[in-house]
Amino acid sequence: MRLVISIARRYQKVGVNLQDLVQEGSLGLMRAAEKYDPSRGFKFSTYASWWIQQAVFRAIAYHSRTIRLPVHVHNLLNKARKVRSELQSELGRQPTDDEVASKLGMEPEKLSKILRLTRKSISLEQPRFQQNPKDHGQESDMVVGDMAIVLNPGEEDVSPENVVDNNLFHADLEEMLTILGDDEKTVIRLRYGMDDGLSRTVTGVSEILNKSKAWVRSQESRALRKLRRPWYEKKLKEHQNSLTS
């Protein structure tokens, strides 16, 4: 229960009673206990943290948005989530806000403004756990609104188990990148779209960083050599199996 309370306290200023957050987080803890598989190699506290967070985020998304947002805005958000999901299936990638807006028949600026405002209606800067879930006492800059949108509360096509696996997968990727230099890390993140889901060519990265293509290739090659380690390959293989099983 201490883990539940610790997580819930981080989000008690977003307009939801702390007791309610603890109650929802406890449900997440119970779910984690039911689903935990020691053979997967994760510590229970690591695994449970994601389930507790998910339960807390859903509670915040439900209570905060239901209370604070006008009905027509809430309906628009639901439509936008549905369109985003459809476009992702069609395009094989995360659609841009402009593409979603076009499908909805509205101005991109208007959709972007609504998304920004609704995220602020939950919390402007409420932190999530550090990308490495083992550091569950630390914080990162991902806002609650972003996480709530990712989780799509209320939609049946989102598997909580997949959310956990996905988050742990990205956590391990982030941990791997810590062995890289700053330039190497920046190139890899841009090249493979680790922050926005959009992979880029060497030319594209060189233009963003205002560096030569030879420099980008050099940084990428050096980074990939460092990442070719047996332990990393083993972790990636484990995640690949869990995400495709």
N, C-alpha and C positions, 0 to 999 in steps of 0.2 A: 504493500500500500504506500510505502514511502516514495517509491518511484512514481506512482500515480499522482500523489500530491505534489511532488516536485515538478512534474510536467504541467499539471493543471495550474499551478501558481504562476507559471510564465504567461498565461493567457487570461488572467483574472481581470484585466483592465479593458477587455474588449466588449463589455456590456453583458456578459453572462455570469451568473452567480458562481462563485468558486465551488460551492457545494454541488451544484449541478455538473460542473466540469469534472469534479472528482467522481461523481456517480457514473458519468458517461465513461470516464477513463477506466473505472473499475470493470465495466463491461468489456472494454478492450483488453484488459488484463486477463479476464476470465477466458476470452476468446483465444488469446495467445497461449494460455495454458492448455487449452483443448487441441490447438493445432501444432504445438511445438514438437519438432522432431530433432532430437539430439544428434542424429547421424548427419544432419546437414552441416554441422560444424560451427553453428552460431551459438554464442552464449544466450541463455534465456533472457537476461536483462536487455541484450541488444535486440533480440527478436520481439520481446514484449514492448519495448519502447515504441516501435513503429505501430503496433496495434493500439496502444494507448493514445499516441498522437492522432491516429486516424479517427478514433472515437471522439476525441476532444475537438478536432477540426470539424467533424460532421456536426457536432452540437453547436459549435460557434457559427458555422455556415447556416444552419437551420434557424437558430434563435436570432442571430444578428440580422440576417437578410430578411427573414420573415417580418421582423418588427420594423426595421428601418427603411426598407425599400418600397416604393410605390408598386402597386400590383402590375402596372404596365411595364415597369422596368424589370421586375422579377420574371414576367412572361418573356420579355425580350432575351434575358439571360438564358432561359431554358431553350429558346429557339436557337440562340447562338451556339450553345453547347451541342445541340443536335446537329446543326449545320456543320460545325467544326468536326464532329465525329464522322459525318458522311463524307466530307471533303478529304479527310485523312484516309479513308478507305479508298476513295477514288484516286487520289494523288500518290498514295504510298508514302506520305510524309506529313508533318504538321503543317496545316495551312496558315497563311499569314492572316493578320486581322483584316487587311484589305480584301483578301479573297472571301473571307467570311462575310464581310460587309456587302460585297458585290452580290453574293448569293442571297443575302437578306433583303437586297434592294434598298440599301441605305448608304449614306455618306460614310466613308471610312473614318473621317474625323469624329463623327458623331458616335460611332461604335467605340472608338478608342477612348473617348471622353467618358462614356458610360462605364466602360470596364475599369478605368482609373478611379472613378468616383465610387463604384461599388466595392472595389478593393479597400478604399479608404474607409468605407462605411463599416467594415469589419475591424480593420486595424491598419494604420499607415505603416507601421514598422515593427510588428510583433515577430519575434525571431522563431526560427525553426532550429532543430538540432544541427550541429555541424555536419558537413557532408559525410564524415566518418561517424557512423552510429556508435562506435565504441566510445567516442568522446561525448557521452550523453549529458555531461555537465556544461558543455559549451554551446555557443549559439552561432547561427549563420544569418545571412541577410535575406533569406527567402520569407516573404510575407505570408501571413495566414490566408489572405484572400487568394493568393496564387495556389496554395496547397488545396484550398477548398474547391477551386475551379478544376484542378487536376483530378481530384477525387470524384467530381461529379456527383455530389450527394443526391440520393434518391433514384439514380439510374440503375437499372438492373444489369446492364452489360458490363459493369465494372466489378472485377473480382478483387476482393480485399487481399487475397493471397498473392495475386499478381502485383498489386501495389507494393506489398512488402518485399517481394522478390526483386521488383524493379528498383526500389529505393536502396536495398542492400547491394544490388549490382552496381548502381552508380556510386554508392559509398566506397566500394572496393576500387572502382576506377579512380576516384578522387585520391584514395590512399596511394595508389600506384604512382600517380602524377607527382607526389611529393618528392620523389627521387630526382626529378628533372629540374634543370635550371629555369629561371623565369622566362627566358626567350624560347626555350624548347617547349615549355608548358603552354605558352601563349600560342605558338604555332600549332601544336597538336589540338588544342581546344578549338581553334578556328578551322583548321583543316578538316576535322571530323565532326564539327557541329555539336560539341559537347554542351554548349550553353544554350543554343537556340534550335538544335535539331537540323541545321542547314549545313551540309558538308560543302567545302569550297575547294576550288582548284588551287594549284600553287600560285598561279597568276592572281587569283582573287585575294589570297592571303597577302601576297606581296604588295598589292595595291592598298589594302587596309592598313598594313603596317608601314607602308612607304619604305619597303626594303626590296632588294633585288630578288629575283626568282632563285638565283643560285644560293643566296643566304637562307631563304626559306627551306630549300631542299636540304641544305646542310644541317639546319636545326632539326628538321623532321627526321633525317637519317640518324642523327646522333641520339635523338629521343627514342626512336624505335629500337635502336641497339640496346639502350639501357633497359627498355621494357621487356626485352626478350629474356626473361628469367623463368626458370622452371616453376617457381611458386606462383608467379603471376599467371602463367599459362594454365596451371592447375585450377586457380580460382576462376578464371574466365570460363574454363571448360565446365566447372560445377554450375556456374550461373547459366551457361548455355543450355545445359541439360534440364535445369529446373524451370527455365522460362519456356522450353519447348515441350515439356512433358505434360 
